[in-house]
């Protein structure tokens, strides 16, 4: 589905808002070694200073790659990103924004949550656009039509969301494109 002109944000203007960096700090916890902190600092994320209001989106992708390799060094890159996404969701739940969203997710369940997933991601950045279609009452295709190259990370985030909602589910990546991917989400319960 093509983007509406009001949805189009030039790539060079894409930013991640500070809750993304805050969620990443929460994810790292004891894994934030001095070596990892120095590497993140070299890439523009300095946890020893107050967080900025927003960061260029490419930096966020870099930070996730650095953290995935550091926290899950024995995993292949895709699996490390997926696992980091799961942990990121759990860390994000501890933020003010995440705590409010957690309550919302538990109340509305997977179907309504997936119709609003684009808004949820848009609270953390200025560019993500999604379209959700349903194959059945418990199977959705979520097309991230304007996003970063983070399909595996987002897969992990969605998997953690299903766990939070106490439903058994499966999330698979069914297609990938340039700044676009589609997740197939199925659930029971």
C-alpha positions as semicolon CSV with decimal commas, in nm:
position;residue;x (nm);y (nm);z (nm)
1;X;0,000;0,000;0,000
2;X;0,149;0,338;-0,095
3;X;0,220;0,599;0,168
4;X;-0,007;0,898;0,206
5;X;0,183;1,222;0,141
6;X;0,131;1,322;0,505
7;X;0,311;1,002;0,614
8;X;0,623;1,058;0,408
9;X;0,921;1,176;0,613
10;X;1,251;1,212;0,424
11;X;1,501;0,951;0,547
12;X;1,755;1,218;0,638
13;X;1,497;1,362;0,884
14;X;1,429;1,035;1,065
15;X;1,489;1,053;1,440
16;X;1,447;0,827;1,741
17;X;1,313;1,001;2,051
18;X;1,485;0,971;2,390
19;X;1,261;0,687;2,522
20;X;1,437;0,462;2,269
21;X;1,774;0,542;2,422
22;X;1,624;0,515;2,771
23;X;1,480;0,173;2,686
24;X;1,817;0,062;2,554
25;X;1,986;0,164;2,880
26;X;1,726;-0,037;3,074
27;X;1,784;-0,339;2,848
28;X;2,156;-0,339;2,907
29;X;2,148;-0,327;3,285
30;X;2,451;-0,520;3,410
31;X;2,562;-0,587;3,050
32;X;2,660;-0,220;3,017
33;X;3,031;-0,276;3,070
34;X;3,280;0,012;3,048
35;X;3,390;-0,129;2,710
36;X;3,034;-0,131;2,575
37;X;2,966;0,216;2,719
38;X;3,279;0,346;2,542
39;X;3,175;0,189;2,212
40;X;2,827;0,338;2,236
41;X;2,980;0,674;2,323
42;X;3,191;0,655;2,005
43;X;2,864;0,608;1,816
44;X;2,690;0,906;1,979
45;X;2,518;0,757;2,284
46;X;2,672;0,874;2,609
47;X;2,487;0,739;2,912
48;X;2,703;0,949;3,146
49;X;2,522;1,262;3,022
50;X;2,153;1,356;3,007
51;X;1,983;1,202;2,707
52;X;1,906;1,420;2,408
53;X;1,546;1,473;2,301
54;X;1,611;1,288;1,975
55;X;1,888;1,109;1,785
56;X;1,936;1,040;1,414
57;X;1,773;0,707;1,331
58;X;2,087;0,554;1,174
59;X;2,262;0,592;1,511
60;X;1,990;0,384;1,675
61;X;2,044;0,105;1,422
62;X;2,416;0,117;1,496
63;X;2,356;0,108;1,873
64;X;2,131;-0,196;1,839
65;X;2,395;-0,377;1,635
66;X;2,666;-0,293;1,888
67;X;2,448;-0,403;2,179
68;X;2,324;-0,721;2,010
69;X;2,684;-0,833;1,945
70;X;2,790;-0,745;2,300
71;X;2,496;-0,902;2,484
72;X;2,453;-1,209;2,260
73;X;2,801;-1,274;2,119
74;X;2,739;-1,642;2,045
75;X;2,424;-1,583;1,839
76;X;2,407;-1,510;1,468
77;X;2,327;-1,141;1,399
78;X;1,957;-1,198;1,319
79;X;1,895;-1,403;1,634
80;X;2,094;-1,154;1,846
81;X;1,875;-0,870;1,715
82;X;1,560;-1,073;1,785
83;X;1,669;-1,148;2,142
84;X;1,765;-0,785;2,193
85;X;1,418;-0,684;2,070
86;X;1,258;-0,907;2,332
87;X;1,477;-0,758;2,604
88;X;1,421;-0,407;2,470
89;X;1,045;-0,448;2,507
90;X;1,091;-0,565;2,866
91;X;1,325;-0,271;2,940
92;X;1,092;-0,024;2,768
93;X;0,808;-0,141;2,993
94;X;1,002;0,017;3,282
95;X;0,989;0,362;3,121
96;X;0,701;0,603;3,180
97;X;0,575;0,560;2,823
98;X;0,621;0,185;2,834
99;X;0,440;0,141;3,166
100;X;0,133;0,320;3,029
101;X;0,144;0,117;2,707
102;X;0,177;-0,209;2,902
103;X;-0,156;-0,148;3,073
104;X;-0,314;-0,065;2,738
105;X;-0,181;-0,383;2,575
106;X;-0,311;-0,608;2,850
107;X;-0,657;-0,458;2,814
108;X;-0,696;-0,447;2,435
109;X;-0,534;-0,777;2,336
110;X;-0,341;-0,867;2,022
111;X;-0,593;-0,778;1,751
112;X;-0,646;-0,418;1,860
113;X;-0,281;-0,380;1,958
114;X;-0,168;-0,482;1,609
115;X;-0,401;-0,230;1,446
116;X;-0,229;0,039;1,656
117;X;0,129;-0,085;1,631
118;X;0,232;0,193;1,395
119;X;0,121;0,455;1,647
120;X;0,315;0,275;1,918
121;X;0,635;0,284;1,714
122;X;0,560;0,642;1,608
123;X;0,568;0,740;1,977
124;X;0,937;0,644;1,966
125;X;1,025;0,798;1,630
126;X;0,896;1,034;1,365
127;X;0,876;0,801;1,066
128;X;0,739;0,449;1,116
129;X;0,425;0,375;0,916
130;X;0,246;0,041;0,929
131;X;-0,058;-0,119;0,768
132;X;-0,222;-0,417;0,937
133;X;-0,450;-0,661;0,757
134;X;-0,610;-0,972;0,902
135;X;-0,608;-1,313;0,739
136;X;-0,838;-1,441;1,015
137;X;-0,943;-1,348;1,368
138;X;-0,604;-1,461;1,501
139;X;-0,364;-1,400;1,214
140;X;-0,240;-1,058;1,106
141;X;0,001;-0,928;0,848
142;X;0,176;-0,616;0,970
143;X;0,343;-0,428;0,688
144;X;0,608;-0,186;0,810
145;X;0,601;0,029;0,496
146;X;0,837;0,302;0,615
147;X;1,085;0,189;0,872
148;X;1,443;0,102;0,956
149;X;1,619;-0,220;0,858
150;X;1,534;-0,382;1,191
151;X;1,296;-0,667;1,105
152;X;1,457;-0,915;1,344
153;X;1,463;-0,664;1,630
154;X;1,097;-0,569;1,574
155;X;1,006;-0,939;1,553
156;X;1,148;-0,980;1,903
157;X;0,958;-0,675;2,027
158;X;0,628;-0,814;1,894
159;X;0,701;-1,159;2,041
160;X;0,757;-1,000;2,383
161;X;0,430;-0,809;2,343
162;X;0,242;-1,134;2,287
163;X;0,399;-1,281;2,600
164;X;0,292;-0,974;2,796
165;X;-0,066;-1,017;2,670
166;X;-0,049;-1,380;2,786
167;X;-0,126;-1,529;2,447
168;X;0,061;-1,803;2,268
169;X;0,179;-1,673;1,940
170;X;0,424;-1,686;1,657
171;X;0,586;-1,402;1,469
172;X;0,761;-1,459;1,139
173;X;0,915;-1,229;0,884
174;X;0,742;-1,302;0,554
175;X;0,911;-1,039;0,338
176;X;1,185;-0,778;0,349
177;X;1,252;-0,483;0,125
178;X;1,438;-0,155;0,141
179;X;1,317;0,015;0,459
180;X;1,017;-0,218;0,457
181;X;0,922;-0,560;0,593
182;X;0,612;-0,765;0,671
183;X;0,551;-0,966;0,987
184;X;0,294;-1,245;1,006
185;X;0,160;-1,261;1,361
186;X;-0,059;-1,551;1,473
187;X;-0,190;-1,623;1,821
188;X;-0,426;-1,828;2,036
189;X;-0,564;-1,756;2,380
